[in-house]
Amino acid sequence: MKIKRDILQKLASWKGQEDRKPLILQGARQIGKTTSIRDFGEAHYQYVAEINFDKNEEARQLFASTKDVSRILQQLPLLAKVPCNPGETLIFFDEIQECPQALAALKYFEEDAPEYHVIAAGSLLGVAINHKGLSFPVGKVNMLNMHPVTFKEYLRAADPTLSQYADSIGKIEALPEIFCNQMREHYVRYQICGGLPYVTRAMLEGEGSDIIDARLDEMLLSYSTDFSKHVEPRDVIRIQEIWKSIPSQLSRENKKFIFRVVREGARAREYELALEWLVTAGMIYKIAVSEKPAIPLSFYEDTTSFKVYMLDVGLLRRLSRLPAEMLLSPNELFIEFKGALAENSVLSSLLANGYDKPNYWTLSGNKAEVDFLVGDGLKLLPIEVKADTRISGKSFAEFDCRYHPDLRIRFSMKNLDHTGNLLNIPLYLADWLRALLPQV
């Protein structure tokens, strides 16, 4: 089943820019970058000249032999088997991290052949730049981030009518119960499969939880293989230990990352590089505490105290070995972990919808905590996440009493509602936050 990705609109906007530069599409492995670029190329160009540097030795040799863009453009049609015409052909360099000379050559495409449309993508590109010292064409390329399939994208494929209704919400008021019930059902399915297209399609095509779990296991194995392929042997074990510890980190009431959870006696300096590798690879998100809830958030963050979340909620569920059926269960034993899944989902939604990396806030002695703080223009939005309809808790009230924000956001399974300075948004509408805020 085809999943229409929102990134296609952003790629179309890039194509229409007068000052367009070669584009680098960033994002973790297995989130659909290659498929999206192909879909975009087929829809907007007569030809797509795709070069995969991981598979094409002749292409690597070409870029190693010359920096002359005119010579490269003469030979590209022979390698891609299609014409390379300005405006008619999308030139797509995939796995560009496997050819450092091609990455550097993007500068010359911008300077000497701006009429050509060029997009580059690659697995672990950030890791290659940061850890292998690849030359990066600073100022000569456009950058665009891509994320796993969002719930909005999932719903568009699963139930177009329901998706259109969600898009049409034009007022902050209680939503029809039939809409809420159906949205909850789809949202639980999405939490089970997550947003990696290979897995998401299995859910959309009606496969059972055994197939979905098997595909998630394949993805986890693929990521683990990356640790061995792209990391020095001495760091592989540490990366694996951090990766496997994430469910334990998030299952605690206080989700602050603690190194001794990774391994008894572990010290920060031993694991810092491994942690940053996972962040750079896009496989985890590192959310720092804010010493003061104010804009700009980056001015007030304490990078020594942080929480860690996973790239994808489906991966988190499977790495935790949480059966799919448990997401449908009211069992109190799983309340803490349902909360972790909900937080991970909301964070992924915020990032995918263009909010900068959030911080979180805590009161000295862990007496109170607000899950996320995000900047929205000149405003600061404190965000609380609740996994179900039980919304009791003193932390949000404590934050309100101390800082008097104009607006607080709570994501829960309660209906849409705005009372005072508190906007309650159902978890399944997190992707619609930007559309709902102007209505407050």
C-alpha positions as CSV (number, residue, x, y, z in Angstrom):
1,M,0.0,0.0,0.0
2,K,1.2,3.5,-0.9
3,I,1.7,5.9,1.9
4,K,1.6,9.6,0.8
5,R,4.4,11.4,2.6
6,D,4.2,15.0,3.6
7,I,7.9,15.4,2.6
8,L,6.7,15.5,-1.1
9,Q,5.2,18.9,-0.6
10,K,8.4,20.2,0.8
11,L,10.4,18.7,-2.1
12,A,8.0,20.4,-4.5
13,S,8.6,23.8,-2.7
14,W,12.3,23.2,-3.1
15,K,11.9,22.6,-6.8
16,G,10.1,25.9,-7.2
17,Q,12.7,28.1,-5.4
18,E,14.5,30.6,-7.6
19,D,17.6,30.3,-5.5
20,R,17.4,26.5,-5.3
21,K,20.6,24.7,-4.4
22,P,21.4,21.0,-4.4
23,L,19.4,19.5,-1.6
24,I,20.5,17.0,1.1
25,L,17.7,15.0,2.6
26,Q,18.6,14.0,6.1
27,G,17.1,11.3,8.3
28,A,17.6,7.9,9.9
29,R,17.8,4.7,8.0
30,Q,14.7,2.9,6.9
31,I,12.3,5.9,7.1
32,G,11.5,6.1,3.4
33,K,14.0,8.7,2.0
34,T,14.8,6.8,-1.2
35,T,11.2,5.9,-2.0
36,S,10.0,9.5,-1.4
37,I,12.7,11.0,-3.7
38,R,11.8,8.5,-6.4
39,D,8.1,9.3,-6.0
40,F,8.8,13.0,-6.2
41,G,11.0,12.6,-9.2
42,E,8.4,10.5,-11.1
43,A,5.7,13.1,-10.3
44,H,7.6,16.2,-11.2
45,Y,10.3,15.3,-13.8
46,Q,10.5,13.6,-17.1
47,Y,13.5,11.6,-16.0
48,V,15.1,10.5,-12.7
49,A,18.9,9.9,-12.9
50,E,19.5,7.8,-9.8
51,I,23.1,6.9,-8.8
52,N,23.6,4.7,-5.7
53,F,27.2,5.1,-4.6
54,D,27.0,2.0,-2.4
55,K,26.4,-0.1,-5.5
56,N,28.0,1.8,-8.3
57,E,31.8,1.5,-8.4
58,E,32.0,3.3,-11.7
59,A,30.2,6.3,-10.3
60,R,32.6,6.5,-7.3
61,Q,35.6,6.3,-9.7
62,L,34.1,9.2,-11.8
63,F,33.8,11.6,-8.9
64,A,37.2,10.5,-7.6
65,S,38.8,11.4,-11.0
66,T,37.4,14.9,-11.5
67,K,35.8,17.9,-9.9
68,D,34.8,19.3,-13.3
69,V,30.9,19.3,-13.3
70,S,30.7,19.5,-17.1
71,R,32.6,16.3,-17.4
72,I,30.5,14.6,-14.6
73,L,27.3,15.7,-16.4
74,Q,28.6,14.2,-19.7
75,Q,29.1,10.8,-18.1
76,L,26.1,10.7,-15.7
77,P,23.6,9.7,-18.5
78,L,25.8,6.6,-19.2
79,L,25.7,5.6,-15.6
80,A,22.0,6.4,-14.9
81,K,20.8,5.2,-18.4
82,V,18.6,8.4,-18.8
83,P,19.2,11.8,-20.2
84,C,20.4,14.6,-17.8
85,N,18.6,17.7,-19.0
86,P,18.3,20.9,-16.9
87,G,14.8,21.2,-15.5
88,E,13.7,17.9,-17.0
89,T,15.9,15.5,-15.0
90,L,16.1,15.0,-11.3
91,I,19.7,13.9,-10.4
92,F,19.5,11.7,-7.3
93,F,22.6,10.7,-5.5
94,D,21.8,8.0,-3.0
95,E,24.1,6.7,-0.3
96,I,26.3,9.7,-0.9
97,Q,28.3,9.1,2.2
98,E,30.0,6.2,0.3
99,C,31.6,8.8,-2.0
100,P,33.1,11.7,-0.2
101,Q,34.1,13.3,-3.5
102,A,30.4,13.4,-4.6
103,L,29.4,15.1,-1.4
104,A,32.1,17.7,-1.9
105,A,31.1,18.1,-5.6
106,L,27.6,19.4,-4.6
107,K,29.5,22.7,-4.1
108,Y,30.4,22.7,-7.8
109,F,26.9,21.9,-8.9
110,E,25.7,24.9,-7.0
111,E,28.4,27.2,-8.4
112,D,28.8,25.9,-12.0
113,A,25.5,24.2,-12.9
114,P,22.7,25.7,-10.8
115,E,20.2,24.9,-13.6
116,Y,20.4,21.2,-12.7
117,H,18.2,19.8,-10.0
118,V,20.1,17.6,-7.6
119,I,19.1,15.8,-4.5
120,A,21.4,13.7,-2.3
121,A,20.5,11.3,0.5
122,G,22.4,8.8,2.6
123,S,22.2,6.4,5.5
124,L,24.1,7.6,8.5
125,L,25.3,10.7,6.6
126,G,25.5,12.7,9.9
127,V,27.8,10.0,11.4
128,A,30.0,10.0,8.3
129,I,30.4,13.8,8.4
130,N,31.0,14.0,12.2
131,H,33.1,10.9,12.7
132,K,34.8,10.3,9.4
133,G,35.7,13.9,8.7
134,L,34.0,14.2,5.4
135,S,34.1,17.6,3.7
136,F,30.7,19.2,3.8
137,P,29.7,21.9,1.3
138,V,28.7,24.5,3.8
139,G,26.5,27.2,2.4
140,K,26.3,25.5,-1.0
141,V,23.3,23.2,-0.3
142,N,19.8,23.3,1.0
143,M,19.0,20.9,3.9
144,L,15.7,19.1,4.7
145,N,15.0,16.7,7.5
146,M,12.8,13.7,7.2
147,H,11.1,11.6,9.9
148,P,9.3,8.3,10.1
149,V,5.7,8.0,8.9
150,T,3.5,10.2,11.2
151,F,0.1,9.3,12.5
152,K,-1.4,11.8,10.1
153,E,0.3,10.1,7.2
154,Y,-0.8,6.7,8.5
155,L,-4.4,7.8,8.9
156,R,-4.5,9.3,5.4
157,A,-3.8,5.8,4.1
158,A,-5.9,3.9,6.6
159,D,-9.1,5.9,6.6
160,P,-9.2,8.9,4.2
161,T,-12.7,10.0,5.4
162,L,-11.5,10.1,9.0
163,S,-8.4,11.9,7.9
164,Q,-10.4,14.6,6.1
165,Y,-12.6,15.1,9.1
166,A,-9.5,15.6,11.3
167,D,-8.1,18.1,8.8
168,S,-11.4,20.0,8.8
169,I,-11.6,20.7,12.6
170,G,-12.2,24.4,12.8
171,K,-13.1,25.1,16.4
172,I,-11.9,24.1,19.8
173,E,-14.9,22.1,21.1
174,A,-15.8,18.5,22.0
175,L,-15.5,16.2,19.1
176,P,-18.2,13.6,18.2
177,E,-17.7,10.4,20.2
178,I,-17.9,8.2,17.0
179,F,-14.9,10.2,15.6
180,C,-12.9,9.9,18.9
181,N,-13.6,6.1,19.2
182,Q,-12.4,5.4,15.6
183,M,-9.4,7.7,16.0
184,R,-8.4,5.9,19.2
185,E,-8.5,2.5,17.5
186,H,-6.3,3.7,14.6
187,Y,-3.9,5.4,17.1
188,V,-3.4,2.2,19.0
189,R,-2.7,0.3,15.8
190,Y,-0.1,3.0,14.9
191,Q,1.6,2.7,18.2
192,I,1.8,-1.1,17.6
193,C,3.5,-0.8,14.2
194,G,5.2,2.6,14.4
195,G,6.3,4.7,11.5
196,L,9.0,2.7,9.6
197,P,7.3,2.2,6.2
198,Y,8.2,-1.5,5.9
199,V,6.4,-2.1,9.1
200,T,3.6,0.5,8.7
201,R,2.5,-1.0,5.4
202,A,2.1,-4.4,7.1
203,M,-0.5,-2.9,9.5
204,L,-2.2,-1.0,6.7
205,E,-2.4,-4.2,4.6
206,G,-4.1,-6.0,7.5
207,E,-1.2,-8.3,8.6
208,G,-1.3,-9.7,12.1
209,S,0.8,-8.7,15.1
210,D,3.1,-11.7,14.4
211,I,4.1,-10.3,11.0
212,I,4.4,-6.8,12.4
213,D,6.7,-8.0,15.2
214,A,8.8,-10.0,12.8
215,R,9.3,-6.9,10.6
216,L,10.2,-4.8,13.6
217,D,12.7,-7.5,14.6
218,E,14.2,-7.2,11.1
219,M,14.6,-3.5,11.6
220,L,16.2,-3.9,15.0
221,L,18.6,-6.4,13.6
222,S,19.4,-4.0,10.7
223,Y,20.1,-1.2,13.1
224,S,22.3,-3.4,15.3
225,T,24.3,-4.4,12.2
226,D,25.0,-0.8,11.6
227,F,26.7,-0.6,14.9
228,S,29.2,-3.2,13.8
229,K,29.6,-1.8,10.2
230,H,30.1,1.9,11.0
231,V,31.7,2.0,14.5
232,E,35.1,1.2,15.9
233,P,35.0,-2.2,17.5
234,R,35.7,-0.8,21.0
235,D,32.5,1.3,20.8
236,V,30.1,-1.3,19.4
237,I,29.3,-2.9,22.8
238,R,28.8,0.5,24.4
239,I,26.4,1.6,21.7
240,Q,24.5,-1.7,22.0
241,E,24.3,-1.3,25.8
242,I,22.8,2.2,25.5
243,W,20.4,1.1,22.8
244,K,19.1,-1.9,24.8
245,S,18.8,0.2,28.0
246,I,16.3,2.8,26.6
247,P,13.2,0.8,27.6
248,S,14.5,0.6,31.1
249,Q,15.3,4.3,31.2
250,L,11.8,5.2,30.0
251,S,9.9,2.8,32.2
252,R,11.0,4.6,35.4
253,E,8.8,7.3,36.9
254,N,11.7,9.7,36.7
255,K,12.9,9.2,33.1
256,K,16.1,11.1,33.4
257,F,18.9,9.1,31.7
258,I,21.1,7.4,34.2
259,F,24.3,5.7,33.1
260,R,24.2,3.0,35.8
261,V,21.0,1.7,34.1
262,V,23.2,1.0,31.1
263,R,25.6,-1.0,33.1
264,E,26.3,-1.2,36.9
265,G,29.2,1.1,37.6
266,A,29.1,2.8,34.2
267,R,30.5,6.3,34.0
268,A,29.4,9.1,31.7
269,R,32.8,9.7,30.1
270,E,32.9,6.0,29.0
271,Y,29.6,6.2,27.2
272,E,29.4,9.8,25.9
273,L,30.8,9.0,22.4
274,A,28.5,6.0,22.0
275,L,25.5,8.1,23.1
276,E,26.3,10.9,20.6
277,W,26.8,8.4,17.8
278,L,23.2,7.2,18.3
279,V,22.0,10.8,18.4
280,T,23.9,11.7,15.2
281,A,22.6,8.6,13.5
282,G,19.1,9.8,14.2
283,M,18.3,6.7,16.1
284,I,17.6,8.4,19.4
285,Y,16.5,11.9,20.6
286,K,18.3,13.5,23.5
287,I,16.2,16.0,25.4
288,A,17.9,18.2,27.9
289,V,16.5,19.8,31.0
290,S,15.8,23.5,31.0
291,E,17.2,25.5,34.0
292,K,14.7,28.3,33.2
293,P,11.6,28.0,31.1
294,A,12.2,30.9,28.7
295,I,12.9,31.7,25.0
296,P,15.3,30.8,23.5
297,L,15.3,27.4,25.1
298,S,18.9,26.7,24.0
299,F,20.2,29.5,26.3
300,Y,18.9,27.7,29.4
301,E,19.4,24.0,28.8
302,D,21.6,21.9,31.1
303,T,23.1,19.3,28.8
304,T,24.4,17.2,31.7
305,S,20.8,16.2,32.6
306,F,18.7,14.7,29.9
307,K,16.1,12.1,28.8
308,V,16.5,9.8,25.8
309,Y,13.7,8.7,23.5
310,M,13.8,6.4,20.4
311,L,13.4,7.2,16.8
312,D,10.2,5.3,16.5
313,V,7.4,4.2,18.9
314,G,7.1,0.8,17.2
315,L,10.8,0.1,17.7
316,L,10.4,1.1,21.3
317,R,7.5,-1.3,21.9
318,R,9.3,-4.2,20.2
319,L,12.7,-3.5,21.9
320,S,10.8,-3.6,25.2
321,R,9.2,-6.9,24.2
322,L,5.8,-5.4,25.0
323,P,3.1,-7.6,23.3
324,A,0.8,-5.7,21.0
325,E,-2.2,-6.9,23.0
326,M,-1.0,-5.0,26.0
327,L,-1.7,-1.6,24.4
328,L,-5.4,-2.7,24.3
329,S,-5.3,-3.8,28.0
330,P,-6.3,-1.6,31.0
331,N,-3.9,-3.5,33.1
332,E,-2.3,-1.2,35.7
333,L,1.0,-3.0,35.4
334,F,1.6,-1.3,32.0
335,I,0.6,2.2,32.9
336,E,4.2,3.5,33.2
337,F,5.2,2.1,29.9
338,K,2.1,3.3,28.1
339,G,3.1,6.7,29.4
340,A,6.6,6.3,27.9
341,L,5.1,5.2,24.5
342,A,2.8,8.3,24.6
343,E,5.7,10.6,25.4
344,N,7.8,9.1,22.6
345,S,4.9,9.5,20.2
346,V,4.3,13.1,21.1
347,L,8.0,14.0,20.8
348,S,8.2,12.3,17.3
349,S,5.1,14.3,16.3
350,L,6.5,17.6,17.5
351,L,9.8,17.1,15.6
352,A,8.1,15.9,12.4
353,N,5.8,18.9,12.4
354,G,8.7,21.4,12.5
355,Y,9.1,22.2,16.2
356,D,12.7,22.6,17.3
357,K,14.1,20.0,19.7
358,P,12.3,20.5,23.0
359,N,13.6,20.7,26.5
360,Y,11.9,19.5,29.6
361,W,11.5,21.2,33.0
362,T,11.9,19.8,36.5
363,L,11.7,21.3,40.0
364,S,14.7,20.8,42.3
365,G,14.5,17.4,44.0
366,N,12.2,16.0,41.2
367,K,9.2,17.5,43.0
368,A,7.6,18.3,39.7
369,E,8.2,17.8,36.0
370,V,6.8,19.0,32.7
371,D,7.4,16.6,29.9
372,F,8.3,19.1,27.1
373,L,8.9,22.8,26.6
374,V,8.8,23.9,23.0
375,G,9.2,27.3,21.3
376,D,6.4,28.6,19.1
377,G,7.7,31.8,17.7
378,L,8.2,34.1,20.7
379,K,6.0,32.0,22.9
380,L,6.9,29.1,25.1
381,L,4.6,26.1,25.2
382,P,4.7,23.8,28.2
383,I,3.5,20.3,27.3
384,E,2.2,17.5,29.5
385,V,1.5,14.0,28.2
386,K,-0.9,11.6,29.7
387,A,-1.4,8.1,28.2
388,D,-5.2,7.8,29.0
389,T,-8.1,9.8,30.4
390,R,-6.6,10.0,34.0
391,I,-5.1,13.5,34.1
392,S,-4.4,14.0,37.8
393,G,-1.0,15.4,38.7
394,K,0.4,18.4,40.5
395,S,3.4,19.1,38.2
396,F,1.5,21.1,35.5
397,A,-0.4,23.1,38.2
398,E,3.0,23.9,39.9
399,F,4.5,25.1,36.7
400,D,1.4,27.3,36.0
401,C,1.6,28.8,39.5
402,R,5.3,29.6,39.2
403,Y,5.5,30.9,35.6
404,H,1.9,31.8,34.5
405,P,2.2,30.8,30.8
406,D,-0.4,32.2,28.4
407,L,-1.1,28.6,27.3
408,R,-0.4,25.1,28.5
409,I,-0.9,22.0,26.2
410,R,-1.9,18.7,27.6
411,F,-2.1,15.6,25.4
412,S,-4.3,12.9,26.7
413,M,-7.1,10.6,25.7
414,K,-9.7,13.1,26.8
415,N,-11.7,15.0,24.3
416,L,-10.6,18.3,22.8
417,D,-11.2,21.1,25.3
418,H,-9.9,24.6,26.2
419,T,-10.4,25.9,29.7
420,G,-8.6,28.9,31.1
421,N,-5.0,28.6,29.8
422,L,-5.1,24.8,29.4
423,L,-5.7,23.3,26.0
424,N,-6.4,19.5,26.1
425,I,-5.7,17.8,22.8
426,P,-6.4,14.1,22.2
427,L,-3.1,12.2,21.7
428,Y,-4.3,11.2,18.3
429,L,-4.4,14.8,17.2
430,A,-0.8,15.7,18.1
431,D,0.1,16.0,14.4
432,W,-2.6,18.7,14.1
433,L,-1.2,20.9,16.8
434,R,-0.1,23.7,14.4
435,A,-3.6,23.8,12.9
436,L,-5.3,23.9,16.4
437,L,-3.2,26.6,18.0
438,P,-4.6,29.5,15.9
439,Q,-8.1,28.6,17.1
440,V,-7.3,29.1,20.8
